[in-house]
């Protein structure tokens, strides 16, 4: 098997190129796993299918959901050079930081070096010493053609301010500010500063840097015994779960409540009727007066059975308390008394 080396000068130039953008995200609970997102800046014009292959994403629909693209998007959908696309990947907490959980993996081709792989192939999302460390490579200047390398993307599974979130490695665009990013993703500047250990007051962000942005996830009724608990879906994304029999999406406009529906992508998927109701199927809603009842997704188990629950929401106006009614009666009494007094004075003058 042949080897692939790079000159010291080339390595130094590439190291300088990536040193400003790659970083690590704190992840405190060792062994905890979750799903994360990160921005990939495509160095050349490519297709969404090629990006899917590079990052070892199993299904095209997974990367479509992360970018809120329609399922009808073709495999040859064009990704222009120097444009970003969100990459979904599994994350694991290890030694106080989060890294991608054993994927993506990259196979070395002739002419490759760790520096080139880090800086150009993976767009500076990692540093070459990080690839070297996780793959136990003793000589960074010598890798083998055909060698399989684990690429440790930065990520986190930590809660933020006590709330579960989807951690998103956001690549800073030229001219961006912390204030603008905070407003775009509905998070406070203080949270971003603390999470990314930024100075206060903040200094200008560097284009190309990757910062940790905690994305709020929609609330759900998924049971803590479900195989996909906790099902965290960030706003403006969708995912497939329950062996691809259910699609769930998060839309902030729908009161931050996860919306799930049947989506049979394989022959094993069967109609999902709501437990406790013969007439409702998953995702269906019925109304009675100002109350609405929805057949909501509650997870799935080892027998591949989809779990559901009836969720009732009320839009009825809240009843006024007795104290409020009493205050209203007292005020009305004062008004009536004042009217009587005015009439009496007028009658007396007459």
C-alpha positions in Angstrom: 0.0 0.0 0.0 1.4 3.4 -0.9 1.9 6.3 1.4 0.9 10.0 1.2 3.2 12.7 2.5 3.2 16.5 2.4 6.1 18.9 2.5 6.8 20.8 5.7 6.1 24.2 4.1 2.8 23.1 2.7 1.8 21.6 6.1 2.7 24.9 7.8 0.6 26.9 5.4 -2.4 24.7 5.8 -2.0 24.7 9.6 -2.1 28.4 9.6 -5.2 28.3 7.3 -7.2 26.2 9.6 -6.0 27.3 13.0 -8.5 30.2 13.2 -11.6 28.2 12.5 -11.4 24.8 14.2 -12.4 24.7 17.9 -13.8 22.3 20.5 -17.1 22.5 22.3 -17.4 21.7 26.1 -19.4 18.5 26.8 -19.5 17.6 30.5 -21.3 14.2 30.7 -18.8 11.5 29.6 -20.4 8.9 27.3 -23.6 11.0 26.7 -24.7 10.8 23.0 -26.9 13.1 21.0 -27.5 14.5 17.5 -25.8 17.7 16.4 -25.4 20.0 13.4 -22.5 21.8 11.9 -22.0 24.1 8.9 -19.9 22.7 6.0 -18.4 25.3 3.6 -18.1 23.6 0.3 -14.7 24.6 -1.3 -15.9 23.6 -4.7 -19.2 23.3 -6.6 -20.7 19.9 -5.7 -24.0 18.1 -5.2 -26.0 17.3 -2.0 -25.4 13.6 -2.7 -21.6 14.1 -2.7 -21.8 15.9 0.6 -23.9 13.2 2.0 -21.3 10.6 1.0 -18.4 12.7 2.3 -20.0 12.8 5.8 -21.2 9.2 5.8 -24.9 10.3 6.1 -26.9 7.1 5.5 -30.0 8.6 3.9 -30.5 11.6 1.7 -33.6 12.5 3.6 -31.6 13.0 6.7 -29.5 15.9 5.2 -32.7 17.2 3.5 -34.4 17.4 6.9 -31.5 19.2 8.5 -31.7 21.9 5.9 -35.5 21.9 5.7 -35.4 21.0 2.0 -38.3 19.2 0.4 -38.2 15.5 0.1 -38.5 15.8 -3.6 -35.1 17.5 -3.8 -33.0 15.4 -6.3 -29.7 13.7 -5.4 -27.9 16.0 -7.9 -29.1 19.2 -6.2 -26.4 21.7 -6.7 -24.3 23.1 -3.9 -22.4 26.1 -5.2 -18.7 26.7 -4.3 -18.2 28.6 -1.0 -21.8 28.0 0.2 -22.7 26.4 3.5 -24.9 23.4 4.2 -25.9 22.0 7.6 -24.5 18.5 8.4 -26.4 16.3 10.8 -24.2 13.9 12.7 -24.0 11.8 16.0 -22.1 13.4 18.9 -20.5 11.9 22.0 -19.0 13.5 25.1 -15.4 12.5 25.7 -12.7 13.9 27.9 -14.7 17.1 28.6 -15.4 17.9 24.9 -17.8 16.7 22.3 -16.7 15.0 19.1 -18.5 13.2 16.3 -19.3 9.6 17.3 -17.0 7.5 15.0 -18.2 9.2 11.9 -17.6 10.7 9.4 -14.8 8.5 8.2 -12.6 9.4 5.4 -10.5 7.1 3.1 -7.1 8.4 2.2 -6.4 8.8 -1.5 -3.0 9.4 -3.3 -1.7 12.9 -2.6 -3.6 13.3 0.7 -2.0 14.6 3.9 -3.7 15.2 7.3 -3.3 18.9 6.7 -5.0 18.8 3.4 -7.8 16.6 4.7 -8.5 19.0 7.7 -8.1 22.3 5.9 -9.6 21.6 2.4 -11.6 18.4 2.3 -13.4 19.1 5.6 -13.1 22.9 5.2 -11.2 23.6 8.5 -13.8 22.1 10.8 -11.0 20.2 12.5 -7.3 20.6 13.0 -4.9 18.0 11.7 -3.6 17.2 15.3 -7.1 16.3 16.3 -7.4 13.8 13.4 -4.0 12.5 14.3 -4.9 12.0 18.0 -8.2 10.2 17.6 -6.7 7.8 15.0 -3.5 7.1 17.0 -1.2 8.2 14.2 2.4 8.5 15.4 3.7 10.4 12.4 1.5 13.1 11.0 3.5 13.3 7.8 2.9 9.7 6.9 -0.5 8.2 6.2 -1.4 5.2 4.0 -3.4 5.3 0.9 -6.7 3.5 1.6 -6.4 4.2 5.4 -9.7 4.9 7.1 -9.7 8.0 9.3 -12.2 9.1 11.9 -12.9 12.9 11.5 -13.7 14.4 15.0 -16.1 17.2 14.3 -16.8 19.5 17.3 -20.2 19.2 19.0 -21.9 19.1 22.4 -24.7 17.3 24.2 -24.9 19.6 27.3 -28.1 21.3 28.4 -27.9 25.1 28.2 -29.4 27.0 31.1 -31.1 23.9 32.2 -32.9 23.3 28.8 -32.2 20.5 26.3 -31.0 22.0 23.0 -29.6 21.0 19.6 -26.0 22.2 19.4 -25.2 23.8 16.1 -21.7 24.6 14.9 -22.4 27.8 13.1 -19.8 29.1 10.7 -19.4 32.8 11.0 -20.0 34.7 7.8 -18.1 37.8 6.9 -19.6 40.9 8.5 -21.5 38.9 11.1 -21.9 40.1 14.7 -22.7 38.3 17.9 -25.8 40.4 18.2 -27.0 39.5 14.7 -26.4 35.7 15.2 -28.2 35.9 18.6 -31.2 37.5 17.0 -31.2 35.1 14.0 -31.3 32.0 16.2 -33.5 33.4 19.1 -30.8 33.1 21.8 -29.3 35.8 24.0 -25.9 37.4 23.4 -24.9 36.5 27.0 -25.7 32.8 26.4 -23.5 32.8 23.2 -20.7 34.6 25.0 -20.7 32.2 27.9 -21.0 29.1 25.8 -18.2 30.1 23.5 -16.0 31.7 26.2 -16.0 35.0 24.3 -14.7 38.2 25.9 -17.0 40.8 27.4 -17.5 43.2 25.8 -17.3 41.0 22.7 -14.6 41.6 20.1 -15.5 41.4 16.4 -16.1 37.8 15.2 -13.7 36.3 12.7 -15.2 35.1 9.4 -14.8 31.3 9.1 -14.8 30.7 12.8 -17.3 28.1 14.1 -19.3 29.0 17.2 -21.6 26.9 19.3 -25.2 28.0 18.8 -27.8 26.3 21.0 -31.0 25.8 19.0 -34.2 25.5 20.9 -36.0 22.2 20.3 -39.8 21.8 20.0 -41.6 20.3 23.0 -42.9 16.8 22.5 -44.9 14.1 24.3 -42.3 11.4 23.7 -42.2 8.9 26.6 -38.9 8.6 28.5 -39.1 4.8 27.7 -39.1 5.4 24.0 -36.1 4.3 22.0 -35.8 7.8 20.5 -36.1 9.7 23.8 -35.3 12.6 24.1 -36.4 13.4 20.6 -34.9 16.9 20.0 -35.8 18.5 16.7 -34.6 22.1 16.1 -36.8 24.8 14.6 -37.1 24.7 10.8 -35.9 21.1 10.6 -37.6 17.7 10.3 -36.5 14.1 11.1 -37.6 10.6 10.5 -38.0 8.2 13.4 -39.7 5.0 14.5 -37.9 3.0 11.8 -38.7 5.7 9.2 -42.4 5.3 9.8 -42.9 8.7 11.3 -41.8 12.2 10.3 -41.6 14.9 12.9 -41.0 18.6 12.2 -40.4 21.6 14.4 -42.0 24.9 13.5 -41.8 27.9 15.9 -45.0 29.3 14.5 -46.9 26.2 15.8 -46.3 27.1 19.4 -43.0 25.2 19.6 -44.8 21.9 19.8 -43.4 18.9 17.7 -45.7 17.9 14.8 -45.5 14.3 13.8 -47.3 12.3 11.1 -47.2 8.8 9.5 -44.7 8.6 6.7 -44.3 5.0 5.5 -40.9 4.7 3.8 -40.8 1.0 4.1 -43.2 -1.9 3.8 -43.2 -2.6 7.6 -45.0 0.7 8.3 -48.6 0.2 9.2 -51.5 2.7 9.9 -51.0 4.3 13.3 -54.3 4.6 15.2 -54.4 6.6 18.4 -54.6 4.7 21.6 -57.9 5.6 23.3 -59.6 6.7 20.1 -61.0 4.7 17.2 -61.4 7.6 14.9 -58.0 9.4 15.2 -54.8 8.5 13.6 -51.4 9.9 14.3 -51.3 13.7 13.4 -55.1 14.0 13.2 -56.9 16.7 15.2 -60.6 16.9 16.2 -62.2 20.0 17.8 -65.1 20.3 20.2 -66.1 23.9 21.1 -62.9 25.6 21.9 -61.0 22.4 22.8 -58.9 20.5 20.3 -57.6 16.9 20.7 -54.6 15.7 18.7 -53.3 12.2 18.3 -49.6 12.9 19.2 -46.5 10.8 18.8 -45.2 9.3 22.0 -42.3 7.2 20.7 -41.7 3.6 19.7 -40.5 0.4 21.4 -38.3 -2.6 20.6 -41.1 -4.4 18.8 -41.3 -1.4 16.4 -44.7 -0.5 17.7 -45.4 3.2 17.5 -46.7 4.8 20.7 -49.3 7.5 20.7 -51.2 9.7 23.2 -54.3 11.9 23.1 -53.3 15.5 23.7 -56.0 18.1 24.5 -55.4 21.8 24.2 -57.9 24.5 25.1 -58.4 27.9 23.4 -61.3 28.8 25.7 -61.0 32.1 27.5 -59.9 31.7 31.1 -62.7 32.1 33.6 -62.6 35.3 35.6 -61.9 34.6 39.3 -64.4 35.5 42.0 -62.1 38.2 43.3 -62.0 39.8 39.8 -65.8 39.6 39.6 -66.2 41.1 43.1 -63.9 44.0 42.1 -66.0 44.6 39.0 -69.2 44.6 41.1 -67.6 47.1 43.5 -66.6 49.4 40.7 -70.0 49.2 39.1 -71.5 50.1 42.5 -69.3 53.2 42.8 -70.3 54.3 39.3 -74.0 53.9 40.1 -73.7 55.7 43.3 -71.9 58.6 41.6 -74.7 58.8 39.0 -77.3 58.9 41.8 -75.4 61.7 43.5 -75.3 63.8 40.3 -79.0 63.4 39.8 -79.8 64.4 43.4 -77.7 67.5 43.1 -79.2 68.4 39.8 -82.7 67.9 41.2 -81.9 70.0 44.3 -80.6 72.9 42.2 -83.8 72.7 40.1 
